[in-house]
Amino acid sequence: MTPRDILDRQREAQNQRRTLEAIWTDAYAHVLPKPHEATALYDATAADATEQLAASLLAELTPPWSRWFGLAPARDMADTPAGQAAAYALEGTAAVLQSHLDRSNFAVEMHQAFLDLVITGTGVLLVEEAPPGETSALRFTAVPVRHAVLEEGPSGRLDRVYRESALTLAEIRRRFPFAELPPALERIKDGESHPPLRVVEAVWPDRFGHRYAAVLDPGTGSDATLLAQGGFSDPPYIAFRWLKAPGEVYGRGPVVKALPDIRTANRVVELVLKNASIAVTGIWQAEDDGVLNPATVQLVPGAIIPRAPGSAGLTPLAAPGNFDVSQLMLNDLRARIRQALLVDRLGNPRDARMTATEVLERSAETSRLLGATYGRLQSELLTPLVARCLSILARRGEVPPVLLDNGRVALRYESPLARVQGRADAANTLLFLEAISKMGNEAREQVDAAAAARWLARTLGAPAEILIPTPVE
């Protein structure tokens, strides 16, 4: 595509999402307002629940300082000697990747991306190779969805990303030192004042992988200028969604779903506070008798308020209404907000007396509630994230090339949420083995104990080195 084609396509895609931007702005104003914005926020239930959900997603999907993924040989070769040798090598590759994630800013930026996901329903994470000399080879940036324009490809994924930035001329020269700027900008010397310029970065798929281009839009009728171009084997921008309706591009988040209740709860608390101020100070009336000046009256302890003989003086008025029903309404609204944001599902159980069975049932219910969302996040976030990180480390020579797609390597998810199904499958298998053990020797001889142990190890995510290698035949 030409630079002008990139700008035109970005502008067209941005115009198609204009209706969503107003909803996103309202959602942010109610749950995560900016400090400099004068937002009348009276109820913090949604803001607290949003932060808890984002933190829970980080802990349940990509827990910091904990292995949430694994690499293993394909199932058809897992029990062969070659497969077991490959398993040891892949364990080392996964350990190298985990160490780079632990030393990078992954946890911080991933939490911010999850905040965008919870509020707007769409998150964007930029995965780059860090400059040589840094503690980690990986560098992550949570890109605000309001600054990234997305397009859905034929595969149903958000594989075309446009990111708009406002950069000064000095920043453009520093970031794109080999770019040929328009003559009017080239004549401007360093240090001279100039308004920020619009720069659009685009990533889109082609038959060789993904293409990248950075385009300068002078905005003065001049032609668009190509600042840089290149290619990636894996997309650097990873866009993912909470859920989506058919025909839509951007996702729908739980905050947007609960926004009517959030607005109502905020309004109810505002009215309750106004009613409380009336109950404290009261509403008064006074006769205009020429003696009492209502503008100078101060309702403070010990005050003496003059009045003319025979006049009513300062008389309190009855409260306009009873707001007891507001507490019932507010409790119901807050409960619905917390339910929509899964606070009571993903958070820690409050009852410390829960049995192991109750904990498993609670985990299974959480897995059912997040089944569709977790499946989408696996496809749109976790798998591309691991593939992109492995590609960067392989280019640096720190790990051997690993092909997750169409290769002999399988990606395992070992996060707390992913282990729920594994524990259920293991529990069913152990129940079967327990029943077989009570049926006599003839029944027990039908079970291959070594194969059962290897299957349980794979299901529960046990490391490969704890298993005895299968002898070579």
N, C-alpha and C positions, 0 to 999 in steps of 0.2 A: 504494500500500500504506500502511496505517496504521503508526505507530511500533511497535505491538505485533506486527504481522505481520512487520516487518523483523527484530525480535529473535527471534521464534519461528523464522523461516526460517533465520537465521544459526545459531542453536543446533542446529537439525536437521541442517544441512549440516556443522557441526563434529562432531557425534556420528557421522556417517557416515565420517569420516576418522580416527577414534580409533586404528584399527589401524596406520595409516601413521605416526602421530606417534612411536610407540615405535621404529620403524625409522629415522626421521629423527634421533631423539636419539642412537641408537647410531652412525649414520653420522657425525654431527657429532663425537661423542666420539672417533672413531678418525682423523679427518682434519683437523678444525678445532675442537679443544677450546677452551673458554673459559679464560682465565688463572686465574679463581678456582675452577674446577672441578678437584677432585682426580681426574684421569684417569690410570690406569696405562697410559701410552702408551710402548712400547718401540721400535717400528719406525716410522720416518718416511717410508717409501717412498710410502705412499698420500697422506700430507699433501703431500709435495713434488710428486707427480704431479698432484694436484688443483689446486694453484696453477698449475702449468705449463699444464694444460688450460684453465683459466679465462683465463690470460693469452694463450694461443694463440687461443682463440675471439675475444677482443677484437681481437687483431692480424689475424685472418683474416676476421672479419665486419664489425667496426666499428672499423677502425684509427684511433687518435687522430691528429689533424693531417694526415689524408689523406682524400681524397674516396672514400667507399665507396658512394655512390649518385649517380644522375644523373636528370635530367628531360628528356624528349624528346617531340616530338609523336607522335601515333599513327602507326603504320606506313603507313596508307593515304594520309597527307598528308606524309610525311617528305620526299619528293623534289620537292614542289611549292614554288613561291616562297613561298606563305603558310606552308607548313610550315617552311621554312628561316628565315623571319623569326621564327616562334614558337620555333624551336630556340635562336636567339640570346637571346630573352627568358627562356626557361626556364634557359639556362645562368646567367644573372644571378640568377634566383631560387634555383637550387641553390647558387650561391656565397654568397648572403646567409644561407641556412640553415646552410651549412658554417661560416661565420664565427661564427654564434651558438653552434653546437655546440662549436667550439674554445674559445670564451670562457666556456663554462659548465662545470659539474661533471659533464658527461656521461661522460667516460672513467672517472672514479673510481667513479661509481655503477653504470655498466654492468658494470664488472669485478666489483663485489660481487654484482650480479644474476646474472652468469655463474657465480660460486661457488655460489650457491643452485641454479642449474640443474644444475651438475655433480654436486652432492651429493644433492639430493632429486629431481631430474628436472623441477622446476618453478621458474620465476623470475617475479618480479613487479616491474615498474618503474612508478613514478608520474611522470608528465610534467605539470608545472604551469607556469603563467605567472609569471615572476618579478616582484616589485614594481618599479614604475618607478624608474629611477635606478641599477639594477644593470648590470653590464657585459654581461650577456646577458639576452634576454627569456625564456629557457628555464631551468627548474630541475628537476632530476631527483632522485628518491629511490628507492633500492633497498629495497623492502619485504620483510622476511623472510617466507618462505612460511608459517612457523609462526604469523605474526600475521595472515595473510590467509586467509579462507575463500572458496573458489571454487565456482562452479556452471557447468556446461556448458550452453550454449543449444542450440536446435534446429539451428543452423548448425555445431555441433561446436566452437565457440570458447568460451573461458572469458570470457564477456561479463557475468557477474554476480559482483561482488567485494564481500566484506564485510571491513572492516578494524577490528579491535578495539584500543582504546587505553585506558590507565588515566591519567586526567588529574585534576589537582587542581582545586579549585573556582576558584582564581585563573587557571589555564590555560584553563578553560572560558570564563570571563568575558572573557578576553583574546582568545581565538580566535573565540568566538561572541558578540560584544558586543550583538547585537540579540535574543538568545534569551530567551524567558520561562521562567525556572527555576521549579520547584515552590516553593510558599510556604515550606516548611521550609528550603530552601537559600537563598532570597532573604533570610531573616532573619539568615543568617550573614554577618558583616562581614569585610571584607578583613583578612587578618592572623590570623584565628582558625584554629586547626588543624582539619583535617577530612580523613578518609582519602580516597585517590583514588577517583574514580568511573569506572564503566565506560561508555565511549562507543563506539558502533558506527557506522561510516560505510559506506554502501551505495551502489553504483552498479549500475544495471541498465538494459537497453535498453527503449525504447518506440518508438512509430511516429515520434516527432519526433527521435530521437537516443538519448541516454542520460540517465536521471534520476539525481539525487544527493540523498541525505538523510543527516543526522547525527542520531542518536537517543541520548538519555541514559537509561541504565538505573539507576534509584536503588537497586534491589536490596533494597528494604524493603517490597515489596508495593504500592508506589505505581505509578501508571500511567507508561508510558514517555513521555518528553518529546521532542518534535521540536525540535532545536536550530537546524537550518538545512536548506534544501532548494534545489534548482536544477536546471539541465540543462546538458548538453554536446552539441555537435555530433559530437565524437569522444570516445571513452572516455579518461579520464585515466589509468586503471590499464591497463597492458598486461601480461597474463599469458601466458607462453609455456612450452612443454614440450620436453624432449629427445626423448622418444618415449612412446607410450602404447599400451596394449593395448585391444582393443575392449571397450566397456562401462565403462572406467575414466575418472575425471575428472582425476586428477593424473598427472603424467608419471613416468617411470622414468629415473633417472640412472645414469651409469656407475659411480658410487661404490656405489650400492645393489646393482648387479649384481655388483660385485667384493667386496662386504662379507664373504662367507664366507672368501675368500682373505685379506682384510685382517685379519680376526679371527685366523685361523690363523697368519699371519706374525707378528703381534704376540705371540701365545702362544709361538711357537717361539723368538723372540728373548728373551722372558722366561726360558724354560727354559735357553737357552744362557748367559745372564748368571748365572743361579743356579749352573749347572754350573761356570762360570768362577770364581765366588767359592769354590766348594768346591775347585777345582783349586789356587787360590792359597793358601787358608788350611788346607785339608785337614780331614778328620774324624778325631778322635783318641779313644782309649779309655785309661782308667787304672784300676788296682786301687785299691779303697778300703782303703788300708793304714794310715790314720790319719796319714800323713805328708804325702802329696800332696793338696792341695785343688784340684780342677779349676776351681772358681769363681774362684780367684785366679791361675791360670796365664795368662801373657801370652806369645803366640807372636810375639816380636819378636827381631831379631838381637841376639846377645850374652846372651840370657836364660839363667839357670841354673835348671833345674827339679829340685827335690829328689825323691828317691825312697828308699824303705826298702830295706835290703840284701836281695837275693834276690827283690825284686818286679820285675814287668815295667815299671813306671813308665808313662810316657806313650808309647803305641804308635799309629802312624798306621794308619788303615783304608784299604783299596783303594777307589778311586773306584767308584761304583755302576754306571757304564756308560760307553760310548764315544759321544760326540756328534758324530763325524765325519759321520754321515749327515744331521745337522741342516743342515749347510751346503748339501748338495745339495737338500734339501727347501726351504730358505729361498731359494736362488737361483731355483728353479722358481716359487715363490710370488711373488717380487718381479717376475719376468719376466711372469707372468700379470697382475699388478696394473698394471704399466706398459702392457701391451698393451690391457687393458680401458679404461684412461684415455688411450689414443692418444698416449702421450708420444713414441714413436718415429715417429709418423706426422705429427703436427702440429708437432713441434719442428724445429729446424734440423738438416739432415743432418750427420752426424759425418764423413763421408768427403769431404774437400775436393777429391778427384780425380774427382768425379762429372761426367760429360759433360752437355751440354745435353739430350740425348735421355733420359738417366737421370733428370734433374731433372723433365722433363715426364712421364715414366712414373710417378715418385713422386707428383707432383701429381695425376695422373689416378687413381692408386690411392686417394689421400686423398679425392678427390671421390667415388669409388664408395663408400668406407666411410661418408662423411658425407652421402650423397645424400638419404636419407630425413629425417635430422635437419635438414639445411640447408634442404630444401624446407619443412619444418614451421616452422623459424625465420623463413624469408622470409614465410610467411603470417601467423604469430602475433606476430612481433616487429618485423621490419624495415618492412613495409608500414604497419601501424598507427602505428609510431613516426614515420615520415616524415609521414604524414597528420596526426597530432596536432600535430607541430611546425609544419607549414605552416599549419594552422588558427590557431594562436596568433599566428604572424607576420602572417597576413592580417588578423586582427582588430586588430592594432596598426597596420596600414597599411604595413608594411615590404615586403611582397610582394603581388602581385595574387592573388586567389583561384585556387587550383589544385585541380581535381577529378581525383583519381586514379581514382575509381570512376565508371564510366559517363560519363567525360569524354573529352577529346581529348588527354590527357596520359598518357604511359607512364612508369612508374618503372623505371629501369635499376639493376641492382646491379653495382657496380664494385669490390667488395672483392677482395682477393687470391684468396679461395676461389671467388668468382663468375667471375673471369677465367680460371679453368682451362678451363672448357668453351668460352669464347670463343676462347682460344688454340688449342684443338683444332680448332674449326670453321675458324678462320683458316688453320691449317696445312694442312687438307684443301683449302681453296680455293686457297691458294698452290701446292700440289702440282698441282692441276688446271690452273691458269694456266701453270705451268712446262711441263706436258705439252702444252698447246695451243700454246705458243710454238715447240715443236719439230716441229709438224705442218704448217708452211707458212703462207703468207699467207691462203689460203682459210679455214683453221681459225681463225687469229687474228682475221679479220674477223667471226667469229661472237660475239665477246666485246665487250661494251660496257665499255671501260676505265674511263670515268667512273663508271658504275653500280657496277663492281667496287670502285673506290676508296671510294665512299660506303658500300657494304655493309661493307667492312673497317673503316671508321671507326666505324660503329655497333657492329660486333661487338667491336672492341677498346676501345670507350669513348673514342674520340678526341673532343676538343672540337669544337663545330660551327664555330667561327671559323676553323679551318685549311682549310676547304673553300671552294672557289669557288662562289658562289651560282648556282643554275640560272637561266639567262636566262628572262625572261617571254616566252611565245609570244603 
